[in-house]
Amino acid sequence: MKHIDVLTLFPGLFGPFLAEGVLGRALRAGRLAVELVNYREHGLGRHRVVDDVPYGGGAGMVLRPEPIFAAVRERTALHRGAGRPARTVLLTPQGRPLHQAKARELAASPDALLLVCGRYEGFDERIRQGLADEELSLGDFVLLGGEVAAMAVIECVARLLPGVLGNPASGTEESFAGARLEYPHYTRPAEFEGMRVPEVLFSGNHARINAWRAEQARRRTRERRPELLRDGGGEAAPGEETTLAPANGQG
Ligand SMILES: C[S@@+](CC[C@H](N)C(=O)[O-])C[C@H]1O[C@@H](n2cnc3c(N)ncnc32)[C@H](O)[C@@H]1O
């Protein structure tokens, strides 16, 4: 079972997120355990203070080190006692962008994952220095807090765990499983507002369908994310277009 702890000031944000759909089933089936830890419980004084004004002045409040150190140390000791190491991941816009390869690595690792969510102006620098095994970002934009980023990590890791997806092929054929985006999908009706499903998909010829899908995946990747072909060791065709494909997904 994969163990993920979320250290947050807003555990209530995670209720429905963890109860519904694939994630809810994975938790109930014991494929995954998610613990919500409110580090305000380790806050200072009667008011359980977790933040303070920045040294040197400036806007906003900064998360103090003591409550987060205490929460991470408590959870790390608990996991160690259960025989598994813990990896502390800070969610921050200054971290490495979350990537499917990172999701695969985290899903395959036996380590418990401690996802630490910042708020306000973010973490006192000593939290990075003293606690973080790594820092992950959801992308080049600034959120109010790390919770949405933690949810993204939980989802992309959980769906790679054995037994979580009904059809394991869903996790291996999709975008980023290799150095490709996935081919376009169609379902009923065969024609919708003048847009027709490509004939090949009705052919019943699986070799032709697979060849069409492979070509569509290559074309789509060349058009939208040519760097994936280069970074993944594939070849981007000379003179390739970098404009987006038509919105109807055909062509
Ligand atoms: C308002 S942000 C602080 C931003 C920080 N002052 C900076 O400029 O880097 C508050 C918290 O939201 C979370 N956060 C914001 N944007 C994020 C992102 N793109 N990825 C992951 N976490 C993010 C982090 O936990 C951060 O500590």
The ligand as an SDF file (V2000), in Angstrom:
LIG
                    3D

 27 29  0  0  0  0  0  0  0  0999 V2000
    1.1400   32.4280   -2.5940 C   0  0  0  0  0  0  0  0  0  0  0  0
    2.1570   31.0190   -2.6430 S   0  0  0  0  0  0  0  0  0  0  0  0
    3.7290   31.6710   -2.2230 C   0  0  0  0  0  0  0  0  0  0  0  0
    4.5500   32.0490   -3.3940 C   0  0  0  0  0  0  0  0  0  0  0  0
    5.9370   32.5460   -3.0290 C   0  0  0  0  0  0  0  0  0  0  0  0
    5.8590   33.8130   -2.3110 N   0  0  0  0  0  0  0  0  0  0  0  0
    6.7730   32.7310   -4.2830 C   0  0  0  0  0  0  0  0  0  0  0  0
    6.6980   33.7910   -4.8900 O   0  0  0  0  0  0  0  0  0  0  0  0
    7.4530   31.7730   -4.6940 O   0  0  0  0  0  0  0  0  0  0  0  0
    1.7030   30.1140   -1.2240 C   0  0  0  0  0  0  0  0  0  0  0  0
    1.9190   28.6300   -1.3020 C   0  0  0  0  0  0  0  0  0  0  0  0
    1.1440   28.1030   -2.3630 O   0  0  0  0  0  0  0  0  0  0  0  0
    1.7760   26.9610   -2.8980 C   0  0  0  0  0  0  0  0  0  0  0  0
    1.9320   27.1450   -4.3440 N   0  0  0  0  0  0  0  0  0  0  0  0
    1.6890   28.2650   -5.0350 C   0  0  0  0  0  0  0  0  0  0  0  0
    1.9150   28.0990   -6.3420 N   0  0  0  0  0  0  0  0  0  0  0  0
    2.2950   26.8080   -6.5000 C   0  0  0  0  0  0  0  0  0  0  0  0
    2.6770   26.0360   -7.6140 C   0  0  0  0  0  0  0  0  0  0  0  0
    2.7110   26.5360   -8.8540 N   0  0  0  0  0  0  0  0  0  0  0  0
    3.0200   24.7460   -7.4220 N   0  0  0  0  0  0  0  0  0  0  0  0
    3.0000   24.2090   -6.1770 C   0  0  0  0  0  0  0  0  0  0  0  0
    2.6370   24.9120   -5.0710 N   0  0  0  0  0  0  0  0  0  0  0  0
    2.2970   26.1980   -5.2280 C   0  0  0  0  0  0  0  0  0  0  0  0
    3.1030   26.7960   -2.1740 C   0  0  0  0  0  0  0  0  0  0  0  0
    2.9680   25.8050   -1.1880 O   0  0  0  0  0  0  0  0  0  0  0  0
    3.3290   28.1720   -1.5900 C   0  0  0  0  0  0  0  0  0  0  0  0
    4.1170   28.1110   -0.4200 O   0  0  0  0  0  0  0  0  0  0  0  0
  1  2  1  0
  2  3  1  0
  2 10  1  0
  3  4  1  0
  4  5  1  0
  5  6  1  0
  5  7  1  0
  7  8  2  0
  7  9  1  0
 10 11  1  0
 11 12  1  0
 11 26  1  0
 12 13  1  0
 13 14  1  0
 13 24  1  0
 14 15  1  0
 14 23  1  0
 15 16  2  0
 16 17  1  0
 17 18  1  0
 17 23  2  0
 18 19  1  0
 18 20  2  0
 20 21  1  0
 21 22  2  0
 22 23  1  0
 24 25  1  0
 24 26  1  0
 26 27  1  0
M  CHG  2   2   1   9  -1
M  END
$$$$
